[in-house]
Amino acid sequence: MTDKEFLQAAIDESDLSIKNGSSPFGAVIVKDGKIIAKAHNTVVIDNDPTAHAEVNCIRKACKELGTFDLSGCVLYTSCEPCPMCLNSAKWANITEVYYAATRDDADAIGFRDRVFYDEDVINLHHIDLKTARAVMDDWYQDTNKRPY
């Protein structure tokens, strides 16, 4: 399959998303030229603001491959990933993302992605509790840990 065909598969997932009562976003993950996961947005269905198509697809691909490391995989998505989805792809070690519609297209139909690119909407407050670092040090010393 070509990149355009993989993108069309993501768009087909976005259409399925609408038919299932959610919003127009879909994604597929490809490894070695084969689709290993397909997903669409289920934010409204699941009452889960993290259930974007890309995140759902990453979760499915990880289960399918039995790993949290999706190195060598490519993400195709019907629309430019929001910062959460893009950073989820980074955490999964996905280094290539292809998208069809843009963030401006999403903005034009009422999605508020722009605020996540242009503004800081959360105030972060640091409270230094040594117990938090102690737990982290315990993990660091654990010889059975699985770093990621």
Disulfide bonds with the S-S distance in Angstrom:
none
